[in-house]
Amino acid sequence: MDSIIHGNYFCLPYNFILSFISLLSWKGASMTTFLALLPILWMIVALAILKLPAWKVTSIAAISSFLIAVIPALGFSKDPIIILSGALEGVALAVWPICLVITAAIFTYNLVVKTGAMECIKSMLASVSEDKRILALLLAWGFGNFMEGMAGFGTAVAIPAAMMVALGFNPLRSIIACLVANSVPTTFGSIGIPTTTLAALTGIDPINLGTYISTQLFVLNAITPFFIVAIISGSLKAIKGVFVPTILTGLALAIPELFMNFVVGPELSVIGASIVIMVFIVVTAKIFDPKDPNYRVQSNKRAAITKGQALQAASPFILIFILLILASNLFAPLNSVLTSIKTSIPIYMGQGAKPYTFVWITTPGILIFIAAIIGGLIQKASPSTMLKTAGTTLNNLKLTYLTIITIVITAKIMTYSGMTSAIAATIVGAAGNMYPAVAPLIGALGGFLTGSGTNSNVLFGPLQAAAADQLNFGDKDLSLWLAAINSGAAGLGKMLAPQSIAIAIDAVIPALKEYNRKQGLSEEQGKKEENQINPSNIMKQVFPYFFIFLAIDGAISFLGHNFINHIDAALALIGK
């Protein structure tokens, strides 16, 4: 990991720090702005340079933001009781629904692994084709998107990459392909929790926010499969022979994702689209059936899987999809009844405060838990097995909970104290009308630092909304546009995140060792392959794709904000 920190790729956080500091020389900046920046600067330095654990970093950030907000000499001089109430509201938001959804999603995945159903799912996926390009699209793109939509938190990179290596794919290319593939669905990962969290923090309608995000990501969604094929094959020439499946699988994310966000909301957008992707791949693989021997993977005979076995293995995921659909706006009468089961509690005590509402049934985490338990019973998991799996999940996530809670507290304190607005005013004053072009870089930085779309949105989402207010182009939807840009760009930064890379390596190395053992490779030959899979090498290989994606997103952000009214009109026309 040292090579990442001290190598060329340290420039991303380093240059960001320098940029912030340079803003202090701008005529509108002040020491107050610098103090407001301190929690963010601390997190950048501590995570990227000092390599401290995330939970420690965010805990210190939460404490420091509180002190800056309430100590009169530091400029903000807010009432400590009011700021504490804002922090408590942050705890409520972090626990319900963020931590709840994460726990439910990871529990579902762990239970499917425990029952052995994941092996059945792997076999089904690997039997679709013997062409490595088709399999790469199926595993890295289709199944990877599905895992991101379901669980997130690195599963969408770790599991597909390990499966690809087990099938004989180049391990380094497998990791890179999965990192690139995971960049665009991140914002709708874990049942849409990054997007719904940002909506809750900014007061934006989640359906509108999700629709804007999927509109902005449309181009990247459509072209990413081409990068996957080129990466896994080593050349763009590999597109020949699989062009139709590749373009169709890109559109199979772009179009259904936009439709699902527009009609239902962000929770199911990637899960629904991933199912469409995998269906398209299976169908097109049969129709076009590429025969190029240069891209053939070694065939492994597997026992036939019956429809009953397949349904049993996939039952938790099928049930999640069904329950979330039934509880959505598509079934308005049922949705109305279920969403009425809620409790509103006044928590924040400041000006303009609104009660915080706990929705008890229709929150995705509860529905996922219900689906997982029923699915577990279908897979013959005993109650003790499910309880043990739940306990293991809770234990493994305890530091993740602390990280999420403290970073949400930090974001709430910075927002309610005026720190976020102060930072936004300085940045906008320096960037001016060019700000939308650099807005994706801020979201990407959050993804890079935290390895999480949710945490990036919590950290910088309110900042983007505040920046929109400072720009004051006269368009009421500008804050919606920039908040959406932050959410989409967070996934781009996650492509380079040390956490993402570490998870990928941890998953691939065991799979590679097992594959080499089966192939009869010597220990020396195996070590040579393993040595190529290091953080520095991976980051070096991924960086060009990050730069391309960020440039495209920056262009979309800058050009698109001038046409917000037209986009709204087009979406309204679709709605009719």
C-alpha positions as CSV (number, residue, x, y, z in Angstrom):
1,M,0.0,0.0,0.0
2,D,3.0,2.3,0.5
3,S,3.5,2.5,-3.2
4,I,0.0,4.0,-3.6
5,I,0.6,6.7,-1.0
6,H,4.1,7.6,-2.1
7,G,3.8,7.0,-5.8
8,N,2.4,9.2,-8.6
9,Y,-1.2,8.5,-7.6
10,F,-0.8,10.3,-4.3
11,C,-1.4,13.4,-6.6
12,L,-5.2,13.1,-6.4
13,P,-5.6,13.8,-2.7
14,Y,-2.4,15.9,-2.6
15,N,-3.5,18.3,-5.3
16,F,-6.9,18.5,-3.8
17,I,-5.4,19.7,-0.5
18,L,-3.3,22.2,-2.4
19,S,-6.3,23.5,-4.3
20,F,-8.2,24.0,-1.1
21,I,-5.3,25.8,0.5
22,S,-4.8,28.0,-2.5
23,L,-8.4,29.1,-2.2
24,L,-7.5,30.8,1.0
25,S,-5.5,33.4,-1.0
26,W,-8.6,34.3,-2.9
27,K,-10.0,37.6,-1.9
28,G,-13.3,36.2,-0.6
29,A,-11.7,33.5,1.6
30,S,-11.1,33.8,5.3
31,M,-9.8,32.0,8.4
32,T,-13.4,31.0,9.0
33,T,-13.4,29.1,5.7
34,F,-10.1,27.4,6.6
35,L,-11.5,26.3,9.9
36,A,-14.6,24.9,8.2
37,L,-12.3,23.0,5.9
38,L,-10.4,21.4,8.7
39,P,-12.5,18.2,9.2
40,I,-12.4,17.5,5.4
41,L,-8.6,18.3,5.2
42,W,-8.1,16.0,8.3
43,M,-9.9,13.1,6.6
44,I,-7.9,13.6,3.4
45,V,-4.6,13.6,5.2
46,A,-5.5,10.8,7.6
47,L,-6.9,8.4,5.1
48,A,-4.7,9.1,2.1
49,I,-1.4,9.9,3.8
50,L,-1.4,8.6,7.4
51,K,-3.4,5.5,6.4
52,L,-5.3,5.5,9.7
53,P,-8.4,3.3,10.1
54,A,-11.6,5.0,8.7
55,W,-13.5,4.7,12.0
56,K,-10.8,6.6,13.9
57,V,-10.5,9.3,11.2
58,T,-14.3,9.9,11.0
59,S,-14.6,9.9,14.8
60,I,-12.0,12.6,15.2
61,A,-13.6,14.5,12.3
62,A,-17.0,14.4,14.1
63,I,-15.5,15.7,17.4
64,S,-13.5,18.4,15.7
65,S,-16.4,19.6,13.6
66,F,-18.5,20.0,16.8
67,L,-15.7,22.0,18.5
68,I,-15.3,24.3,15.5
69,A,-19.1,24.8,15.4
70,V,-19.6,25.7,19.1
71,I,-16.4,27.5,20.2
72,P,-17.0,31.3,19.8
73,A,-13.4,32.1,19.1
74,L,-13.4,29.8,16.0
75,G,-16.0,31.9,14.2
76,F,-19.3,29.9,14.0
77,S,-20.4,30.2,17.6
78,K,-23.4,28.0,17.5
79,D,-25.5,26.8,20.4
80,P,-23.9,23.5,21.6
81,I,-27.4,22.0,22.5
82,I,-28.7,22.7,19.0
83,I,-25.6,21.3,17.3
84,L,-25.8,18.2,19.6
85,S,-29.4,17.8,18.5
86,G,-28.2,18.0,14.8
87,A,-25.6,15.3,15.6
88,L,-28.3,13.1,17.2
89,E,-30.4,13.5,14.0
90,G,-27.3,12.3,12.1
91,V,-27.1,9.2,14.3
92,A,-30.8,8.5,13.6
93,L,-30.2,8.8,9.8
94,A,-27.1,6.6,10.0
95,V,-28.8,3.8,11.9
96,W,-32.2,4.0,10.1
97,P,-32.1,3.4,7.2
98,I,-28.4,3.3,6.2
99,C,-26.9,0.7,8.6
100,L,-30.1,-1.3,8.5
101,V,-29.9,-1.7,4.7
102,I,-26.2,-2.5,4.7
103,T,-26.7,-5.1,7.4
104,A,-29.7,-6.7,5.6
105,A,-27.9,-6.8,2.2
106,I,-24.7,-8.3,3.6
107,F,-26.6,-10.8,5.8
108,T,-28.5,-12.0,2.6
109,Y,-25.2,-12.5,0.8
110,N,-23.5,-14.3,3.7
111,L,-26.5,-16.6,4.1
112,V,-26.5,-17.5,0.4
113,V,-22.8,-18.3,0.7
114,K,-23.5,-20.3,3.9
115,T,-26.2,-22.5,2.4
116,G,-24.0,-23.2,-0.7
117,A,-26.5,-21.5,-3.0
118,M,-23.8,-19.1,-4.3
119,E,-21.9,-22.1,-5.8
120,C,-25.0,-23.0,-7.7
121,I,-25.3,-19.4,-8.9
122,K,-21.7,-19.3,-10.0
123,S,-22.1,-22.6,-12.0
124,M,-25.2,-21.2,-13.8
125,L,-23.4,-18.0,-14.8
126,A,-20.2,-19.8,-15.9
127,S,-22.1,-22.2,-18.2
128,V,-23.5,-19.5,-20.5
129,S,-20.6,-19.3,-22.9
130,E,-17.0,-20.4,-23.5
131,D,-16.1,-17.0,-25.0
132,K,-14.1,-14.9,-22.4
133,R,-15.6,-11.6,-23.7
134,I,-19.2,-12.8,-23.2
135,L,-18.3,-14.3,-19.8
136,A,-16.6,-11.0,-18.8
137,L,-19.7,-9.1,-19.7
138,L,-21.9,-11.6,-17.8
139,L,-19.7,-11.7,-14.6
140,A,-18.1,-8.2,-14.4
141,W,-21.0,-6.3,-15.8
142,G,-24.2,-8.3,-15.3
143,F,-23.6,-10.2,-12.1
144,G,-21.3,-7.4,-10.8
145,N,-24.1,-4.8,-11.2
146,F,-26.5,-7.2,-9.5
147,M,-24.2,-7.7,-6.5
148,E,-23.7,-3.9,-6.3
149,G,-27.4,-3.3,-6.3
150,M,-27.9,-6.0,-3.7
151,A,-25.0,-5.7,-1.3
152,G,-22.3,-3.3,-2.5
153,F,-19.3,-2.7,-0.2
154,G,-16.8,-4.4,-2.5
155,T,-18.9,-7.6,-3.2
156,A,-19.4,-6.4,-6.8
157,V,-15.7,-6.4,-7.4
158,A,-14.5,-9.3,-5.2
159,I,-17.0,-12.0,-6.2
160,P,-17.0,-11.5,-10.0
161,A,-13.2,-11.1,-10.1
162,A,-12.6,-14.3,-8.1
163,M,-15.1,-16.2,-10.3
164,M,-13.3,-15.0,-13.5
165,V,-9.9,-16.1,-12.1
166,A,-11.4,-19.5,-11.2
167,L,-12.4,-19.8,-14.9
168,G,-8.9,-19.1,-16.1
169,F,-9.0,-15.3,-16.7
170,N,-5.9,-13.2,-16.3
171,P,-6.1,-12.1,-12.6
172,L,-4.8,-8.5,-13.1
173,R,-7.2,-7.9,-16.0
174,S,-10.1,-9.4,-14.1
175,I,-9.5,-7.0,-11.2
176,I,-9.2,-4.0,-13.5
177,A,-12.3,-5.0,-15.5
178,C,-14.4,-5.3,-12.3
179,L,-13.2,-2.0,-10.8
180,V,-14.1,-0.2,-14.0
181,A,-17.5,-2.0,-14.3
182,N,-18.3,-1.1,-10.7
183,S,-17.7,2.6,-11.2
184,V,-21.2,3.5,-12.7
185,P,-23.6,1.4,-10.5
186,T,-22.1,2.5,-7.2
187,T,-24.6,5.3,-6.6
188,F,-27.5,2.8,-6.7
189,G,-25.7,0.1,-4.6
190,S,-27.0,-1.6,-1.5
191,I,-30.7,-1.0,-2.6
192,G,-30.0,2.6,-3.6
193,I,-28.7,3.7,-0.2
194,P,-26.1,6.2,-1.5
195,T,-28.9,8.0,-3.5
196,T,-31.6,7.8,-0.8
197,T,-29.1,9.0,1.8
198,L,-28.2,12.0,-0.2
199,A,-31.8,12.7,-0.8
200,A,-32.5,12.7,2.9
201,L,-29.5,15.0,3.6
202,T,-30.4,17.6,1.0
203,G,-34.2,17.4,1.2
204,I,-34.4,16.4,-2.5
205,D,-37.0,13.9,-3.7
206,P,-35.3,10.6,-4.2
207,I,-37.1,9.8,-7.4
208,N,-36.1,13.1,-9.0
209,L,-32.5,12.7,-7.7
210,G,-32.3,9.1,-9.1
211,T,-33.7,10.2,-12.4
212,Y,-31.1,13.0,-12.8
213,I,-28.3,10.6,-11.8
214,S,-29.3,8.0,-14.3
215,T,-29.7,10.7,-17.0
216,Q,-26.1,12.0,-16.3
217,L,-24.7,8.5,-16.3
218,F,-26.5,7.4,-19.4
219,V,-23.4,7.7,-21.7
220,L,-21.1,6.1,-19.3
221,N,-23.5,3.2,-18.7
222,A,-23.8,2.6,-22.4
223,I,-20.0,2.6,-23.2
224,T,-18.6,0.9,-20.1
225,P,-19.1,-2.7,-21.5
226,F,-16.7,-1.8,-24.4
227,F,-14.0,-1.0,-21.9
228,I,-14.6,-4.3,-20.1
229,V,-14.2,-6.3,-23.3
230,A,-11.1,-4.3,-24.3
231,I,-9.5,-4.7,-20.8
232,I,-10.2,-8.5,-20.5
233,S,-9.0,-9.2,-24.0
234,G,-6.1,-6.7,-24.1
235,S,-7.2,-4.8,-27.2
236,L,-10.1,-2.9,-28.7
237,K,-10.0,-5.2,-31.6
238,A,-11.7,-7.8,-29.4
239,I,-14.9,-5.8,-29.9
240,K,-15.2,-7.4,-33.3
241,G,-17.5,-10.4,-33.1
242,V,-19.2,-9.2,-29.9
243,F,-20.2,-5.7,-30.8
244,V,-24.0,-6.3,-30.7
245,P,-23.9,-8.1,-27.3
246,T,-21.6,-5.3,-25.9
247,I,-23.8,-2.4,-27.0
248,L,-27.0,-4.1,-26.0
249,T,-25.7,-4.8,-22.5
250,G,-24.6,-1.2,-22.1
251,L,-28.1,0.0,-23.1
252,A,-29.6,-2.7,-20.9
253,L,-28.2,-0.8,-18.0
254,A,-28.7,2.8,-19.2
255,I,-32.4,2.5,-20.3
256,P,-33.9,0.3,-17.6
257,E,-32.0,2.2,-14.9
258,L,-33.5,5.5,-16.1
259,F,-36.9,4.0,-16.4
260,M,-36.8,2.4,-12.9
261,N,-35.7,5.6,-11.3
262,F,-38.3,7.6,-13.1
263,V,-41.2,5.3,-12.2
264,V,-40.3,3.5,-9.0
265,G,-37.2,5.2,-7.5
266,P,-33.5,4.4,-6.9
267,E,-33.8,1.3,-4.7
268,L,-34.4,-1.2,-7.6
269,S,-32.9,0.6,-10.5
270,V,-29.6,-1.3,-10.7
271,I,-31.0,-4.6,-9.5
272,G,-33.7,-4.5,-12.2
273,A,-31.3,-3.4,-14.9
274,S,-28.8,-6.1,-14.0
275,I,-31.4,-8.8,-14.5
276,V,-32.1,-7.3,-18.0
277,I,-28.4,-7.3,-18.7
278,M,-27.9,-10.9,-17.8
279,V,-31.0,-11.9,-19.8
280,F,-29.6,-10.0,-22.8
281,I,-26.2,-11.7,-22.5
282,V,-27.7,-15.2,-22.3
283,V,-29.9,-14.6,-25.3
284,T,-27.3,-12.8,-27.5
285,A,-24.7,-15.4,-26.6
286,K,-27.0,-18.1,-28.0
287,I,-27.9,-16.1,-31.1
288,F,-24.4,-14.8,-32.1
289,D,-22.3,-17.5,-30.4
290,P,-18.8,-16.1,-31.0
291,K,-16.4,-18.9,-32.2
292,D,-13.1,-17.0,-32.2
293,P,-10.6,-19.5,-30.7
294,N,-8.4,-16.6,-29.5
295,Y,-10.9,-15.7,-26.8
296,R,-12.0,-19.2,-25.7
297,V,-11.7,-20.2,-22.1
298,Q,-11.1,-23.7,-21.0
299,S,-14.3,-25.6,-20.7
300,N,-15.0,-27.2,-17.4
301,K,-17.7,-29.9,-17.2
302,R,-20.2,-29.2,-14.5
303,A,-23.2,-31.1,-13.2
304,A,-26.4,-30.0,-14.7
305,I,-28.5,-27.7,-12.6
306,T,-32.2,-28.2,-12.6
307,K,-34.8,-25.3,-12.7
308,G,-35.8,-26.2,-9.1
309,Q,-32.2,-25.9,-7.9
310,A,-31.7,-22.6,-9.7
311,L,-34.9,-21.1,-8.3
312,Q,-33.9,-22.3,-4.8
313,A,-30.5,-20.8,-5.1
314,A,-31.8,-17.4,-6.3
315,S,-34.9,-17.4,-4.1
316,P,-33.7,-14.6,-1.6
317,F,-32.9,-12.3,-4.5
318,I,-36.1,-13.0,-6.3
319,L,-38.1,-12.4,-3.1
320,I,-36.2,-9.1,-2.5
321,F,-37.1,-7.9,-5.9
322,I,-40.8,-8.9,-5.5
323,L,-41.2,-7.4,-2.0
324,L,-39.5,-4.1,-3.0
325,I,-41.8,-3.9,-6.1
326,L,-44.9,-4.6,-4.1
327,A,-44.0,-1.9,-1.5
328,S,-43.2,0.7,-4.2
329,N,-45.3,3.3,-5.8
330,L,-46.3,0.9,-8.5
331,F,-48.7,-0.6,-6.0
332,A,-50.0,2.7,-4.6
333,P,-52.8,1.4,-2.3
334,L,-50.4,-1.1,-0.6
335,N,-47.6,1.5,-0.5
336,S,-49.9,4.0,1.2
337,V,-51.0,1.6,3.9
338,L,-47.4,0.4,4.6
339,T,-45.8,3.8,4.6
340,S,-48.4,5.0,7.1
341,I,-46.8,2.8,9.7
342,K,-44.3,5.3,10.8
343,T,-43.2,7.4,13.8
344,S,-42.1,11.1,13.6
345,I,-39.9,12.4,16.3
346,P,-38.5,15.9,16.7
347,I,-34.7,15.6,17.1
348,Y,-33.0,18.7,15.6
349,M,-33.9,21.8,17.6
350,G,-32.6,24.5,15.3
351,Q,-34.4,27.0,13.1
352,G,-36.5,25.3,10.4
353,A,-36.3,22.0,12.1
354,K,-38.6,19.1,10.9
355,P,-39.4,15.9,12.8
356,Y,-37.3,12.9,11.8
357,T,-39.5,10.1,10.5
358,F,-38.9,6.4,11.0
359,V,-40.7,4.3,8.4
360,W,-41.0,0.9,10.0
361,I,-42.1,-1.5,7.2
362,T,-41.4,-0.1,3.7
363,T,-37.8,0.8,4.5
364,P,-35.7,-1.5,2.2
365,G,-33.7,-3.0,5.1
366,I,-36.8,-4.6,6.7
367,L,-38.0,-5.9,3.4
368,I,-34.6,-7.4,2.6
369,F,-34.5,-9.1,6.0
370,I,-37.9,-10.6,5.4
371,A,-36.9,-11.9,2.0
372,A,-33.6,-13.3,3.3
373,I,-35.2,-15.2,6.1
374,I,-37.9,-16.7,3.8
375,G,-35.2,-17.5,1.2
376,G,-33.0,-19.0,3.8
377,L,-35.8,-21.4,4.8
378,I,-36.4,-22.3,1.2
379,Q,-32.7,-23.1,1.0
380,K,-33.1,-25.3,4.1
381,A,-31.1,-23.1,6.5
382,S,-32.0,-23.7,10.1
383,P,-32.9,-20.9,12.5
384,S,-29.7,-21.4,14.3
385,T,-27.7,-21.1,11.1
386,M,-29.5,-17.8,10.3
387,L,-28.9,-16.5,13.8
388,K,-25.3,-17.4,13.6
389,T,-24.9,-15.7,10.2
390,A,-26.7,-12.6,11.5
391,G,-24.3,-12.5,14.5
392,T,-21.3,-12.9,12.3
393,T,-22.6,-10.2,10.0
394,L,-23.2,-7.7,12.8
395,N,-19.7,-8.4,14.3
396,N,-17.9,-8.0,11.0
397,L,-19.7,-4.7,10.4
398,K,-19.2,-3.0,13.8
399,L,-16.4,-0.7,12.6
400,T,-18.4,0.0,9.5
401,Y,-21.3,1.2,11.6
402,L,-19.0,3.5,13.6
403,T,-17.6,4.9,10.4
404,I,-21.0,5.6,8.9
405,I,-22.5,7.1,12.1
406,T,-19.6,9.5,12.7
407,I,-19.3,10.6,9.1
408,V,-23.0,11.3,9.0
409,I,-22.7,13.2,12.3
410,T,-19.9,15.3,10.7
411,A,-22.0,16.1,7.7
412,K,-25.0,17.2,9.8
413,I,-22.9,19.4,12.1
414,M,-21.1,21.0,9.1
415,T,-24.4,21.7,7.4
416,Y,-26.3,23.0,10.5
417,S,-23.5,25.2,11.7
418,G,-22.9,26.9,8.3
419,M,-19.5,25.3,7.7
420,T,-20.6,23.7,4.5
421,S,-22.1,27.0,3.2
422,A,-18.8,28.8,4.0
423,I,-16.8,26.2,2.0
424,A,-19.2,26.3,-0.9
425,A,-19.0,30.1,-1.1
426,T,-15.2,30.0,-1.3
427,I,-15.0,27.3,-3.9
428,V,-17.7,28.9,-6.1
429,G,-16.0,32.3,-5.7
430,A,-12.8,30.9,-7.0
431,A,-14.3,28.6,-9.8
432,G,-17.2,30.9,-10.8
433,N,-19.3,29.7,-13.7
434,M,-16.8,26.9,-14.3
435,Y,-17.8,25.2,-11.1
436,P,-20.1,22.5,-12.7
437,A,-17.0,21.3,-14.7
438,V,-15.0,20.5,-11.5
439,A,-18.0,19.3,-9.4
440,P,-17.4,15.6,-10.4
441,L,-13.8,15.8,-9.0
442,I,-15.2,16.6,-5.6
443,G,-17.5,13.6,-5.7
444,A,-14.7,11.4,-7.0
445,L,-12.4,12.5,-4.2
446,G,-15.0,11.4,-1.7
447,G,-15.3,8.0,-3.4
448,F,-11.5,7.7,-3.5
449,L,-11.0,8.5,0.2
450,T,-13.9,6.6,1.7
451,G,-14.3,3.7,-0.8
452,S,-18.0,4.3,-0.5
453,G,-20.6,6.1,-2.6
454,T,-22.7,6.6,0.5
455,N,-19.9,8.2,2.5
456,S,-18.9,10.4,-0.4
457,N,-22.5,11.7,-0.7
458,V,-22.7,12.3,3.0
459,L,-19.4,14.1,3.0
460,F,-19.8,16.3,-0.1
461,G,-23.4,16.1,-1.2
462,P,-24.6,19.0,1.0
463,L,-21.5,20.9,-0.2
464,Q,-22.7,20.5,-3.8
465,A,-26.2,21.7,-3.0
466,A,-24.8,24.7,-1.1
467,A,-22.5,25.5,-4.0
468,A,-25.6,25.6,-6.3
469,D,-27.2,28.1,-4.0
470,Q,-24.0,30.2,-4.2
471,L,-23.9,30.1,-8.0
472,N,-27.5,31.3,-8.2
473,F,-27.9,30.8,-11.9
474,G,-31.6,31.4,-11.4
475,D,-32.4,27.8,-11.9
476,K,-34.1,26.1,-9.0
477,D,-33.0,22.6,-10.1
478,L,-29.2,23.4,-10.1
479,S,-28.8,22.0,-6.6
480,L,-30.5,18.8,-7.8
481,W,-28.2,18.7,-10.8
482,L,-25.0,19.1,-8.8
483,A,-26.1,16.8,-6.0
484,A,-26.7,14.1,-8.7
485,I,-23.3,14.8,-10.2
486,N,-21.6,14.2,-6.9
487,S,-23.4,10.9,-6.5
488,G,-22.5,9.6,-9.9
489,A,-18.9,10.8,-9.6
490,A,-18.4,9.0,-6.3
491,G,-18.4,5.7,-8.1
492,L,-15.6,6.9,-10.4
493,G,-13.4,7.7,-7.4
494,K,-14.2,4.3,-6.0
495,M,-12.5,2.8,-9.0
496,L,-9.2,4.0,-7.5
497,A,-10.0,3.6,-3.8
498,P,-7.4,1.7,-1.9
499,Q,-10.3,-0.1,0.0
500,S,-11.7,-1.3,-3.3
501,I,-8.3,-2.5,-4.6
502,A,-7.5,-4.3,-1.3
503,I,-10.9,-6.1,-1.3
504,A,-10.2,-7.2,-4.9
505,I,-6.8,-8.5,-4.1
506,D,-8.0,-10.4,-1.0
507,A,-10.6,-12.2,-3.1
508,V,-8.5,-12.9,-6.2
509,I,-5.3,-14.3,-4.6
510,P,-7.0,-17.4,-3.0
511,A,-8.9,-18.1,-6.3
512,L,-5.7,-17.8,-8.2
513,K,-3.8,-20.2,-5.9
514,E,-6.6,-22.7,-6.2
515,Y,-6.7,-22.4,-10.0
516,N,-2.9,-22.8,-10.3
517,R,-3.0,-25.8,-8.0
518,K,-5.6,-27.5,-10.3
519,Q,-3.5,-26.6,-13.4
520,G,-0.4,-28.1,-11.8
521,L,1.7,-24.9,-11.9
522,S,4.8,-24.8,-9.8
523,E,4.9,-22.6,-6.7
524,E,7.5,-20.3,-8.5
525,Q,5.2,-19.8,-11.5
526,G,2.3,-19.1,-9.2
527,K,4.2,-16.5,-7.2
528,K,5.2,-14.7,-10.4
529,E,1.5,-14.2,-11.2
530,E,0.6,-13.2,-7.7
531,N,3.4,-10.6,-7.6
532,Q,1.7,-8.7,-10.5
533,I,-1.4,-8.3,-8.3
534,N,-0.2,-5.4,-6.1
535,P,-2.0,-2.1,-5.3
536,S,0.5,0.1,-7.2
537,N,0.2,-1.9,-10.4
538,I,-3.5,-2.0,-10.2
539,M,-3.9,1.7,-9.6
540,K,-1.5,2.5,-12.5
541,Q,-3.6,0.3,-14.8
542,V,-6.9,1.7,-13.7
543,F,-6.0,5.4,-13.7
544,P,-6.4,6.0,-17.4
545,Y,-9.9,4.7,-17.3
546,F,-10.6,6.9,-14.2
547,F,-9.4,10.0,-16.1
548,I,-11.5,9.2,-19.2
549,F,-14.6,8.6,-17.2
550,L,-14.0,11.8,-15.1
551,A,-13.5,13.9,-18.2
552,I,-16.7,12.6,-19.7
553,D,-18.6,13.2,-16.5
554,G,-17.1,16.7,-16.2
555,A,-18.2,17.6,-19.7
556,I,-21.7,16.3,-19.0
557,S,-21.9,18.3,-15.8
558,F,-20.8,21.5,-17.4
559,L,-22.8,21.3,-20.6
560,G,-25.8,19.6,-19.0
561,H,-26.5,22.3,-16.4
562,N,-27.3,24.7,-19.2
563,F,-30.1,22.5,-20.3
564,I,-31.7,21.5,-17.0
565,N,-35.1,22.9,-18.1
566,H,-35.0,21.0,-21.4
567,I,-34.1,17.8,-19.5
568,D,-37.0,18.4,-17.1
569,A,-39.3,18.9,-20.1
570,A,-38.1,15.7,-21.8
571,L,-38.6,13.7,-18.6
572,A,-42.1,15.2,-18.1
573,L,-42.9,14.2,-21.7
574,I,-41.8,10.7,-21.0
575,G,-44.0,10.7,-17.9
576,K,-47.1,11.6,-19.9
